[in-house]
Each structure stands twice: as C-alpha cells, then as structure tokens.
Amino acid sequence: MTHSIRAVLALLVCTTLAACATTTPVPASAPAVVLVSIDGFRSDYLDRGLTPNLSKLAAEGVRAEGMRPSYPALTFPNHWALVTGLRPDRNGIVHNVMRDPAIGAFKAGNETNAGDARWWNGAEPIWVTAERAGLRTATMFWPGSQAPVRGVRPTHWRAYDERVPDDARVDQVVQWLASKDDVRLATMYFELLDDSGHGFGPDSPEVARDIAKIDATIGRLVDELQVRGLRERVNLVIVSDHGMAEVAPGHAIAVEDMVDARDATRIANGQVVTFAPVAGREREAEATLLARHDHYACWKKDAMPPQWHYGTHPRVAPIVCQMDEGWDAIERKEIGKRPEHARGSHGFDPALPSMRAVFVANGPAFKAGATLPVIDNVDVYPLLARLLGVAPQPHDGSADTFVPALR
C-alpha cells in the first residue's frame, strides 16, 4: 500500500468518525412538527363530548391524563417553559408581571417587552436550537417569538395580533408548511378559550361553546394538511399552558388590604401576588405578610415550597403570596366592577387537577391509542428536540417520558 493511498484512507476514516461524532443530519423529507397551544384548555375539557376532532387525534395518537404546569401556573412563564424545557425560575420568565434590576418592568402583552431579547435570552427556545441546526422554523404567535433570542429569529414569524381570526392563523401555518422553504417546526397559539374561561368560569355555557369552536379550528388544521398532502408528514403536538378554576361571586380580596403600601410595593396582582418591601421597612412588611392568612399564604422567595422549584431567580420578587384555589386578589376598585356570575382564574397550585393542561400528539412518530399518566410540561421540550432530530439544550424535563408513546 503506497503512502498516498494510506493517507487517503486515513482521511476517509477521520471524516467518517467526525460525521459520527456530530448530530445526524435530518433529511429534508423528515416529518415537520406543529406545536399548537390552546391557552386555558383544561385537560378534562377533552372528556365533555365537545371535541370530536381533538378526541379523534387522541384516540388515534397519544394523550396524557393531564399535564402539570410549572409554577407559577400563568401564561407567559409556562409558554416559555414548554419551548425551553426550563422551569420559570431558570428560564427567566418568572411571572406575567415582574421586574428586573437591570431592565425594569415587564408585563405580559407589552409589545416593547415582547420584542426585547434581554427578557428572553436566559433560555433558548426550540426554534432557535432548530435554526442553529440548519432547520427552518415558523411561529404564528408564541410568547418570546417576537424577540431575536440570542440573536436568532425564526425563518418566518408574526407579531402577536389577537385580531387575526383563528382560521387565518391555520391558513398561514399551512402555507408555510407547504412552501418550498421546508419548514420543519411551526407554532400556533389560540387565546379564545382562556378569554371565555376567565370571563365565565370553566363550567359555563360560554366555555362549552368555545371548546367546540377551538375543536373545529383543530379540525380545519387537520383537513388543510390533508388537502395539501402534508398530513402524513406532520407530527401534531397540542398543548395548553394551564387549566382553569372557578372563582365564585365574591371570592376576591382587595390587594390593598394585604399590606400597608408604606411597608411594601406591590408588583403583581391576581393569584400569585408579589411584593418588594420598602427599604428600611422590611421587618414591618415581613411581619404583616409572612404567614398563613384567610385565602392565601406568603413566603420570602428563598423559603418557597420546594415542590414549586421557585425562588432563586433575581426577577422573583422578595415576597410571594399564593392565593387559594378559587380566590383572586385584585384592586378594590375592580371588585365592585365584577359581574354577579362566576368567573375563572388560573395561577393556583400546579398540583391541583383544575390547573392541569392538555397534551395530545398525533403523527408518524406516535403510537396509536397510547395514554400517558400526568406529565410535567417541561418534558415537552426534549420530545420536540427528538422529533426534530436536534440536540437539546440543558433542560429540566425527562427524555424518557414519551418513550412508551413513540413508534
């Protein structure tokens, strides 16, 4: 064997070993993933006989008995947990309303916050990981998707606009999937059911109406994929961020009564109420708040219940108060404006059945008729990475959760 032949063979061996050491490239014909969030869809909504399309997807695919949200059981923290695999205390979106010592104030729905990557750079969402791996992605609304997280945007993205009809959202995603861009991951978001859940409570006729409406939207998505010849090449992963609990008439306390404003500054109202003691008044604020009260309990951030995995991030307020299920803490002026009928809220203990979110998956990667026990929502992220064939970032989820449900 000549020296030149040996050199060529050695080069081929090195090249082969190098290829084996990296992530295996995913062929362009590999199935795409469509991640759908139905905000506020409680897991047991699937058992009310109102969801023929979702129920069929579950029966022919995979369903979890429920999905535990991360603490706090609020919209923005849990949407970010789903796509990063990190609980809010690690992903940086620790509340819908929060403060950062260096950035300032954050509030869900604020467009400036939505596009400011400094709020979101603490974790890498699945679309950024996919884009870095050379896959094209698209986001039709998802908290965090409007910002260039760690300098990367999805190939296609739309700024959140609640005025865009649900059917138009479906049409846009299907168009992206059918384009020559070979989009491998697309996200969708629907807020309709969360709105009616808050307004009328989970057992109301209005929620029943909107469960049926959103199910029809999912049916439209499946039909459009079928018409385009895409259905067999798409893995659908349908989730929600949290459930919904009934709040009976009169079940609200005035947040102003929780502590004297001279002792503590209130940061967030609702179900996870947060305070920062006024400088020099820490002892007074803690003496008032740190205890069990009627309808709520409060802790210093470093003494939160351990099962919530919460309290270490700098954006977590110094004092956190958790409302009991079915109770809100809102401003006194808002209490008088409340209707006489029941309402709905989330943000309660994630272990409660009322807070359980939905999980349904269907597509070529999934077995038919598989049922999983209650799972944690951070487990969704390693599933998405596996479906896309990309190496996941460090996360809090378990890659083994979905093994029994995968082909």
N, C-alpha and C positions, 0 to 999 in steps of 0.2 A: 504494500500500500504506500503510495507516494506521500510526501509531506503535504502536498497541496490537497490531496483527497482527504487526508486525515483532518486538515484544517476545515474543509467544507463540512465534513461530518460533525466535527465538534461544534461548528457554528449552528448546524441544524439542531443538534441536541440541546444546546443552550437556548435557542429560540423556542423549542418545544417546552422546555422546563419553565421558561419565563411566561409562556402563554398559560401553562397550567397553574402558575402561581397567582394569576390575576383572576378577576371575576369573569366567568364565561360570558362572552357576548351573547346578547339575546337576539335571535333572528327577527328580521323586520316583520315576519308573518306571525310572531308570537301574539297571544291574546292581549288586548288592551284591558285596562281596569277603569271602571267608572265608579267613583265613590260618591254616594248620594247621602246628604244629611237632610232629615226631616225634623226640623227643630221642634222639640217638645213632644215627640211621638213616644208615649209611654209604652213599655213592652207589652202590656196586656191589651192595648188597643187592637192588637193583631187577633184577639180572640173574641171580638164583638160581632163577627159576621158582617162586617162592613168593608172588608178588604179582599175582594176576590183576586185581584192581581198580585198583591203582596203575599197573600196566603198561598197562592199557586207557586210563586217563586220559592217560598219557604218549603213547601211540600216537595218540590222537585229539586231543591237545593239544601241549604243549611239554615237552621235557625238556632239562636241561643235562647234559653229560657229567660234571659234578661242580660243587660249589660250595666255594670256599676259605673256611674260617672266618677271622675276624680273630684276631690274636694278642692274648691267649693263647687257645688253642682249648678254652675252658672254657664251661660252660653259661650263666651269667649274663651275662658280657661279650658273648657272641655273640647271645643273645636280644635284648639291648638294641641291639646293632649292627644287627640285622635290621629293627627297627622305628624306628630313628632315622637310619639311614644314616651314622652316625659310628662310626669305629673306637673300641675301648675307651679308647685314650689320649686321645680327645677327648670321648667320651660320659660318662666318669666312672666307669663300672663296669669297673674295670681288672683285676679278679680275682674269683673266688668268695669269697676271704678277703682283706681289705685293711684299711687304717687311713687315717683322715682326721685331719689335725692338729686340726680344729675339732670334729669329730663323735664320733670314737672308732673303735671296731672294727665291722667289717661281716663277716657270714658268711652265705653262701647258706643259705636255709632258716630263718633267724631271722625270726620274724614281726614283731618290732619294726622291724628293718631294712627289711622288705618294705613296711611302711606309712609309713616316714619319708621324706617327699618330699625332704629335704635330700640324700639319697644319689642321687636320680634327676633332680633339677632341672637338671643340667648339659646335658641334651639333651631335645628334645621328641619324644615318640613319635607315630606316625602317628595314633593315636586322639585325641590332644589337638589336633593340627592339624585333623583332621576335625570334631571337636566345635566348635572355634572357627569353622569354616566353616559351621556350622549342620547338620551331618550327625550322625545318631545312631550310636553305636558300642556294642559289647558285647565283653567279654573273659571268656572261660571259661578263666581261668588264663593268665598270661604274666608273667615277671619284670618288675616295675615297675608292673603294672596295679593293684596294691592301694594305691598311693600317689596322692594328689592332685597329680600332676606339674604344676608351675607353676600350681597352683590349680584344675586341671581333672581331673575323673574321667570315665570312660566313662559313657554313659547307664545301662548295665547292667554289673555286674561281680561276680565271685565271688572270695572269698579262696581261695587255693590249699589244696586238701584232697586228698591222694593217695588217700584212701579212696573218693572219688566214682568209681564204675565208668565205664569208657570209654563204654559205651552211654548212660549218663545224661548225660555231657558232650555227646554228639552230640544227644540229645533236647533239652537245654536250648538249645543254639545254634540248632537248627532252630525251636524255639518262638519264640525272639527274632526270627528272620528272618521268621517267619510272622505275627508280631503286627502290630498297626496302627501300631507305632512307626516303621516304615520304617527298620529298622536297616540301615545301608549298609556297615558294617565289623564283622566278628566275628573273634575269635581263639580258637584252641583249642590245647591242649597235652596231649601224652601222654608219660609217662615210662617206660612199661613196657619198651621195648626198651633204653633206656640202663641200666636196672637189670640186665637179664639179660646185657647186653654186659659190664658191669663184673664181674658175678659169675662168668661162664663164658668170656668171650672171644668175638670176632666169628665164629669158625668153629665154634661149639659147637651141639649139637642144641637147647639151650635158646634160643639166639638164633634159630635157624631156626623154632622153634615160635612165638616171639613176633613174628617178621617176618610170619608167616601170620596171627597174631591181630590185629596192628595193621592189616594189609591188609583183614581182614574188617570192622574198625571203619570204615575209609575207605569200604568198600562200603556199609556201613549208612548213612553220612552221605549218599552219593550217592542211595541208594534213598529215604531220608526226604525229601530235597529234591525228588525226582521225585514222590513221593506228594503232597506239598504244592503241586505245581505251580510250584516255585521253581527247578528245575534250570537252565532256560534263562535265568534272571535272576541267576545267581550265577557269579562268577569264582572258582574254587578256586586257591589258591596254597599248595602243600605243600612245606615245607622241613624241614631239620633244622639243629641248631646246630653240629654237628661229626660226625666219623666215630668210629671205634674201632680201636685197635690191640691185638694180642695181647701179653700180658705173661706170659712163660713162668714156670713154677715156679722160685723162687729169684732172679728178676730184680727184686730190691728191695734198696736200700741203707738203712742206718739213718741217718735225717736228723741224728741227734745227732753222727754222725761227720764231718759236713761242716765244722763249725767249732765251736770251743770256745764254750760258752754265756757265758763271761765276756767274750768278744770281740764277740759279735753276738746279737741277739734274733731268733729265728725267727718269721716272721709266717704263712707258708703252707707246707704240705707238698704232696706229690703229684708233679706233673710240671713245674710252674712254681713252684719253691721260692724264697721271698723272705726277705730278712734286712734288719735295720736294725742297723748297728754300734752297740755301746755307746759312749756319749760318752767320749771320751778313748782309745778302743781302736780307732779307725778304721783305723790303719795295720796293726794285727795282723789285724783281720778281713779287710781287703783282701788282705793278703799270703797269707792262707790260701785265700780263695775265688776271687779274680780270676785264673782260669787255666782251662785245659782239664784235666779230670780223667777218670778212668775212668767212663764212662756219663753224664757231664754236663759243662756248661761254665757259667761265671758271668761276669757283666758288671756294671759300675756302670750305673745307669739311663740316664745320658747317653751311654753307649757301646754301646747295644744294636744288633744287626744292623739296618741301615736298612730292609731289606725288611719288617720286622715293624711299622714305624710305631709304636714304643712307647718310652716312657721320659720323656716331658715332663710328664705329669700329676702333681700333688702327691701323689696317692694311690698312685702306683707306688713300691714300696719302693726304698731306696737301692741294694740289690744284688739282682739277679735271676739265678737259676740255672735253666737249661733242661735237663731230662733228655733223654737219647737215646730214640729210639723203642723202646718195649718195656721201659722201665725206670721204676720208681717210687722215690720217696724218702719213706719213712714212719717212724714211730716204731718203735724196736727192739721194744717190747712187742707191736706189731701184726704184725711179721714172723713171729713164732712162731705166730700165730693163722691165718696164711694156709693155705688148702687146698692139697693136693698137685697139683691140676689147674691148667690155665692160667686166667688172668683176662683182663680187658680194661681199657684206660685210654685217655683222650684227653688233650689238653693238650700234645701234641707239636708239632713244627714244622708250621704250617698248610699248607706246600707239599707235605707228604707225601701220597701217594694215600690212605693209611689215614685221614687226617683229613678227607677230602672229604665234604661233606654232600650231601644230596639236594635237587634242585629239580625240581618238576613243577607245571605250571599247565594249567588246562583251563577253558574257558568261552567266552562270546560274544566276548571281547576277543582271544582267541588263535587263531592258525592251527592247522590240524590237521597233526600229524606233523612239527613243527619240532624240530630238535635244535640246541642251542647248545653252544659249547665250554665249558670250565671257566670259571665266572664267580666274581666276588667277592661275598661275602654283603652288602656294603654297597650293591650295585646293586639289591637288592630294594626298598629304601625308595623310590627315585624311581619304580619301577614301581607300587608301591602308591598313591603320590600321583597318578600318571597315571590309574590305574584309577578312583580316586575323584573325579577332577576337581578336586583341591585343589592349591594352590601349595605345593611342598615347602619345608622349611626348608633352610638350607645343609647340605650333606652331602658325604661322601667318595665316593659312588657315581657311576656313569655312567648318564645317562638314555638313552644310545644302545644299551646292552647288549641290550635286549629288542626293539628296533625290528624286527629280522628275524622275530620271532616273533609280532608283533601284526598283527591284521587292519587 
